[in-house]
Amino acid sequence: MHGGCSGSFSDGLDVLNKVRAMGFSAAMLPIAVEISCQNCGREMTMETCEAACGECGAIHAVTPCHAGDPSAIVCAGVGV
């Protein structure tokens, strides 16, 4: 069982690891979000809790608890 929505993360990789550990990588967001890649700046559509930038491959993640808040989306890096 996970610790609910009170988890504290130090960086994007922590968020990504949590999403993957909980099995929510492919979980759909409540609504697709248009964001700028936090690595290269290209516009991308994020539909699931884990998504890769089509330009640079940077992985972005958000926990299901914060899926309704686009400001909670973080970049975990490239090749992770």
OpenMM code with the backbone's topology and positions (N, CA, C; nanometers):
from openmm import Vec3, app, unit

residues = "MET HIS GLY GLY CYS SER GLY SER PHE SER ASP GLY LEU ASP VAL LEU ASN LYS VAL ARG ALA MET GLY PHE SER ALA ALA MET LEU PRO ILE ALA VAL GLU ILE SER CYS GLN ASN CYS GLY ARG GLU MET THR MET GLU THR CYS GLU ALA ALA CYS GLY GLU CYS GLY ALA ILE HIS ALA VAL THR PRO CYS HIS ALA GLY ASP PRO SER ALA ILE VAL CYS ALA GLY VAL GLY VAL".split()
positions = [
    Vec3(0.0842, -0.1181, 0.0000),
    Vec3(0.0000, 0.0000, 0.0000),
    Vec3(0.0884, 0.1240, 0.0000),
    Vec3(0.0449, 0.2270, -0.0657),
    Vec3(0.1232, 0.3495, -0.0689),
    Vec3(0.0815, 0.4422, 0.0443),
    Vec3(0.1592, 0.5491, 0.0651),
    Vec3(0.1379, 0.6393, 0.1768),
    Vec3(0.0365, 0.7485, 0.1488),
    Vec3(-0.0562, 0.7266, 0.0594),
    Vec3(-0.1567, 0.8286, 0.0317),
    Vec3(-0.0982, 0.9445, -0.0454),
    Vec3(-0.1575, 1.0611, -0.0297),
    Vec3(-0.1163, 1.1789, -0.1058),
    Vec3(-0.0188, 1.2669, -0.0295),
    Vec3(0.0297, 1.2194, 0.0820),
    Vec3(0.1168, 1.3028, 0.1644),
    Vec3(0.2647, 1.2826, 0.1343),
    Vec3(0.2971, 1.2065, 0.0301),
    Vec3(0.4364, 1.1787, -0.0030),
    Vec3(0.5164, 1.3039, -0.0335),
    Vec3(0.6422, 1.3015, 0.0036),
    Vec3(0.7326, 1.4132, -0.0216),
    Vec3(0.8410, 1.3645, -0.1168),
    Vec3(0.8640, 1.4403, -0.2243),
    Vec3(0.9595, 1.3990, -0.3257),
    Vec3(1.0663, 1.5056, -0.3420),
    Vec3(1.1909, 1.4605, -0.3585),
    Vec3(1.3002, 1.5566, -0.3717),
    Vec3(1.3225, 1.6006, -0.5159),
    Vec3(1.2781, 1.5182, -0.6134),
    Vec3(1.2969, 1.5548, -0.7540),
    Vec3(1.2037, 1.4736, -0.8436),
    Vec3(1.2116, 1.4995, -0.9738),
    Vec3(1.1259, 1.4326, -1.0701),
    Vec3(1.1469, 1.2826, -1.0755),
    Vec3(1.2698, 1.2380, -1.0531),
    Vec3(1.2965, 1.0947, -1.0555),
    Vec3(1.2249, 1.0242, -0.9405),
    Vec3(1.2176, 1.0887, -0.8251),
    Vec3(1.1420, 1.0319, -0.7125),
    Vec3(0.9948, 1.0152, -0.7489),
    Vec3(0.9374, 1.1164, -0.8150),
    Vec3(0.7974, 1.1089, -0.8567),
    Vec3(0.7793, 0.9954, -0.9560),
    Vec3(0.8657, 0.9866, -1.0548),
    Vec3(0.8563, 0.8807, -1.1553),
    Vec3(0.8670, 0.7432, -1.0912),
    Vec3(0.9623, 0.7256, -1.0023),
    Vec3(0.9790, 0.5962, -0.9356),
    Vec3(0.8551, 0.5592, -0.8555),
    Vec3(0.7919, 0.6561, -0.7903),
    Vec3(0.6699, 0.6309, -0.7136),
    Vec3(0.5561, 0.5892, -0.8066),
    Vec3(0.5398, 0.6622, -0.9173),
    Vec3(0.4341, 0.6302, -1.0141),
    Vec3(0.4540, 0.4886, -1.0687),
    Vec3(0.5765, 0.4546, -1.1023),
    Vec3(0.6045, 0.3212, -1.1548),
    Vec3(0.5835, 0.2143, -1.0490),
    Vec3(0.6279, 0.2399, -0.9264),
    Vec3(0.6135, 0.1421, -0.8179),
    Vec3(0.4667, 0.1149, -0.7872),
    Vec3(0.3825, 0.2149, -0.8010),
    Vec3(0.2397, 0.1998, -0.7740),
    Vec3(0.1659, 0.1405, -0.8940),
    Vec3(0.2328, 0.1296, -1.0092),
    Vec3(0.1705, 0.0737, -1.1275),
    Vec3(0.0786, 0.1703, -1.2007),
    Vec3(0.1045, 0.3005, -1.1876),
    Vec3(0.0178, 0.4010, -1.2475),
    Vec3(0.0773, 0.4724, -1.3684),
    Vec3(0.1846, 0.4199, -1.4249),
    Vec3(0.2476, 0.4850, -1.5400),
    Vec3(0.1497, 0.5107, -1.6535),
    Vec3(0.0625, 0.4145, -1.6793),
    Vec3(-0.0323, 0.4259, -1.7906),
    Vec3(-0.1695, 0.4771, -1.7472),
    Vec3(-0.1833, 0.5154, -1.6213),
    Vec3(-0.3126, 0.5663, -1.5730),
    Vec3(-0.3433, 0.6995, -1.6414),
    Vec3(-0.4657, 0.7122, -1.6873),
    Vec3(-0.5075, 0.8333, -1.7572),
    Vec3(-0.5247, 0.9503, -1.6605),
    Vec3(-0.4819, 1.0681, -1.7051),
    Vec3(-0.5078, 1.1902, -1.6288),
    Vec3(-0.6557, 1.2250, -1.6435),
    Vec3(-0.7123, 1.3016, -1.5488),
    Vec3(-0.8529, 1.3395, -1.5599),
    Vec3(-0.8834, 1.4119, -1.6907),
    Vec3(-0.7864, 1.4882, -1.7383),
    Vec3(-0.7976, 1.5589, -1.8652),
    Vec3(-0.6563, 1.5732, -1.9222),
    Vec3(-0.6414, 1.5560, -2.0533),
    Vec3(-0.5104, 1.5716, -2.1171),
    Vec3(-0.4594, 1.7135, -2.0928),
    Vec3(-0.3292, 1.7251, -2.0707),
    Vec3(-0.2682, 1.8537, -2.0383),
    Vec3(-0.1620, 1.8885, -2.1419),
    Vec3(-0.1683, 2.0100, -2.1940),
    Vec3(-0.0640, 2.0606, -2.2830),
    Vec3(0.0421, 2.1266, -2.1955),
    Vec3(0.1652, 2.0770, -2.2044),
    Vec3(0.2753, 2.1341, -2.1266),
    Vec3(0.3942, 2.1587, -2.2175),
    Vec3(0.4877, 2.2374, -2.1694),
    Vec3(0.6170, 2.2531, -2.2350),
    Vec3(0.7125, 2.1554, -2.1690),
    Vec3(0.7858, 2.0803, -2.2492),
    Vec3(0.8845, 1.9884, -2.1945),
    Vec3(0.9785, 2.0671, -2.1047),
    Vec3(1.0008, 2.0157, -1.9862),
    Vec3(1.0882, 2.0841, -1.8906),
    Vec3(1.2359, 2.0635, -1.9225),
    Vec3(1.2648, 1.9851, -2.0267),
    Vec3(1.4030, 1.9644, -2.0689),
    Vec3(1.4367, 2.0466, -2.1933),
    Vec3(1.3514, 2.0380, -2.2986),
    Vec3(1.3832, 2.1057, -2.4246),
    Vec3(1.2870, 2.2183, -2.4616),
    Vec3(1.1726, 2.2269, -2.3924),
    Vec3(1.0781, 2.3349, -2.4173),
    Vec3(0.9719, 2.3063, -2.5221),
    Vec3(0.9794, 2.1920, -2.5889),
    Vec3(0.8793, 2.1581, -2.6920),
    Vec3(0.7435, 2.1343, -2.6265),
    Vec3(0.6384, 2.1791, -2.6951),
    Vec3(0.5029, 2.1549, -2.6468),
    Vec3(0.4705, 2.0061, -2.6612),
    Vec3(0.4041, 1.9508, -2.5610),
    Vec3(0.3653, 1.8109, -2.5635),
    Vec3(0.2326, 1.7935, -2.4919),
    Vec3(0.1613, 1.6883, -2.5267),
    Vec3(0.0361, 1.6557, -2.4610),
    Vec3(0.0608, 1.5400, -2.3665),
    Vec3(0.0240, 1.5581, -2.2427),
    Vec3(0.0392, 1.4530, -2.1423),
    Vec3(-0.0999, 1.3990, -2.1119),
    Vec3(-0.1187, 1.2690, -2.1369),
    Vec3(-0.2483, 1.2045, -2.1151),
    Vec3(-0.2452, 1.1023, -2.0028),
    Vec3(-0.1245, 1.0576, -1.9669),
    Vec3(-0.1089, 0.9565, -1.8625),
    Vec3(-0.0126, 1.0075, -1.7556),
    Vec3(-0.0037, 0.9344, -1.6449),
    Vec3(0.0812, 0.9775, -1.5330),
    Vec3(0.2299, 0.9769, -1.5672),
    Vec3(0.2673, 0.9077, -1.6734),
    Vec3(0.4051, 0.9086, -1.7237),
    Vec3(0.4005, 0.9324, -1.8731),
    Vec3(0.4789, 1.0267, -1.9221),
    Vec3(0.4808, 1.0559, -2.0648),
    Vec3(0.6186, 1.1038, -2.1066),
    Vec3(0.6558, 1.0705, -2.2311),
    Vec3(0.7856, 1.1109, -2.2848),
    Vec3(0.7673, 1.2224, -2.3866),
    Vec3(0.8602, 1.3144, -2.3877),
    Vec3(0.8627, 1.4206, -2.4875),
    Vec3(0.8991, 1.3585, -2.6220),
    Vec3(0.8241, 1.3936, -2.7255),
    Vec3(0.8503, 1.3410, -2.8588),
    Vec3(0.9765, 1.3967, -2.9223),
    Vec3(1.0274, 1.5060, -2.8704),
    Vec3(1.1476, 1.5695, -2.9263),
    Vec3(1.2753, 1.5150, -2.8623),
    Vec3(1.2846, 1.5227, -2.7303),
    Vec3(1.4100, 1.4858, -2.6630),
    Vec3(1.4016, 1.3566, -2.5822),
    Vec3(1.2798, 1.3045, -2.5631),
    Vec3(1.2637, 1.1798, -2.4894),
    Vec3(1.2587, 1.1946, -2.3389),
    Vec3(1.2613, 1.3173, -2.2890),
    Vec3(1.2553, 1.3383, -2.1436),
    Vec3(1.1241, 1.2841, -2.0885),
    Vec3(1.1317, 1.2133, -1.9771),
    Vec3(1.0148, 1.1545, -1.9142),
    Vec3(0.9591, 1.2523, -1.8105),
    Vec3(0.8286, 1.2765, -1.8210),
    Vec3(0.7576, 1.3614, -1.7263),
    Vec3(0.6616, 1.2735, -1.6478),
    Vec3(0.6374, 1.3077, -1.5219),
    Vec3(0.5507, 1.2259, -1.4385),
    Vec3(0.4717, 1.3120, -1.3409),
    Vec3(0.3594, 1.2567, -1.2989),
    Vec3(0.2765, 1.3180, -1.1952),
    Vec3(0.2074, 1.2041, -1.1207),
    Vec3(0.1965, 1.2157, -0.9894),
    Vec3(0.1278, 1.1118, -0.9131),
    Vec3(-0.0227, 1.1224, -0.9357),
    Vec3(-0.0938, 1.0114, -0.9229),
    Vec3(-0.2394, 1.0158, -0.9405),
    Vec3(-0.3067, 1.1159, -0.8459),
    Vec3(-0.2547, 1.1299, -0.7262),
    Vec3(-0.3130, 1.2235, -0.6292),
    Vec3(-0.3086, 1.3680, -0.6785),
    Vec3(-0.2111, 1.3996, -0.7621),
    Vec3(-0.1922, 1.5367, -0.8100),
    Vec3(-0.2178, 1.5507, -0.9599),
    Vec3(-0.2832, 1.4495, -1.0182),
    Vec3(-0.3052, 1.4470, -1.1627),
    Vec3(-0.3913, 1.5624, -1.2129),
    Vec3(-0.4683, 1.6235, -1.1271),
    Vec3(-0.5513, 1.7363, -1.1668),
    Vec3(-0.4812, 1.8697, -1.1599),
    Vec3(-0.3531, 1.8688, -1.1204),
    Vec3(-0.2765, 1.9923, -1.1031),
    Vec3(-0.1572, 1.9931, -1.1984),
    Vec3(-0.1683, 2.0608, -1.3133),
    Vec3(-0.0582, 2.0619, -1.4101),
    Vec3(0.0744, 2.1124, -1.3521),
    Vec3(0.0701, 2.1952, -1.2496),
    Vec3(0.1948, 2.2451, -1.1907),
    Vec3(0.2694, 2.1356, -1.1136),
    Vec3(0.2043, 2.0215, -1.0890),
    Vec3(0.2689, 1.9113, -1.0186),
    Vec3(0.3452, 1.8175, -1.1118),
    Vec3(0.3334, 1.8389, -1.2430),
    Vec3(0.4044, 1.7563, -1.3408),
    Vec3(0.5525, 1.7938, -1.3385),
    Vec3(0.6383, 1.6936, -1.3272),
    Vec3(0.7823, 1.7170, -1.3196),
    Vec3(0.8570, 1.6315, -1.4197),
    Vec3(0.9721, 1.6772, -1.4580),
    Vec3(1.0588, 1.6049, -1.5502),
    Vec3(1.1551, 1.5181, -1.4683),
    Vec3(1.1620, 1.3896, -1.5042),
    Vec3(1.2509, 1.2976, -1.4353),
    Vec3(1.3846, 1.2813, -1.5070),
    Vec3(1.3911, 1.3270, -1.6319),
    Vec3(1.5144, 1.3189, -1.7075),
    Vec3(1.4987, 1.2372, -1.8346),
    Vec3(1.6077, 1.2238, -1.9071),
    Vec3(1.6110, 1.1502, -2.0328),
    Vec3(1.6714, 1.0130, -2.0065),
    Vec3(1.6120, 0.9109, -2.0653),
    Vec3(1.6671, 0.7765, -2.0524),
    Vec3(1.6457, 0.7113, -1.9182),
    Vec3(1.5418, 0.7524, -1.8478),
    Vec3(1.5154, 0.6932, -1.7156),
    Vec3(1.4042, 0.5922, -1.7221),
] * unit.nanometer
topology = app.Topology()
chain = topology.addChain("A")
for resn in residues:
    res = topology.addResidue(resn, chain)
    for name in ("N", "CA", "C"):
        topology.addAtom(name, app.Element.getBySymbol(name[0]), res)
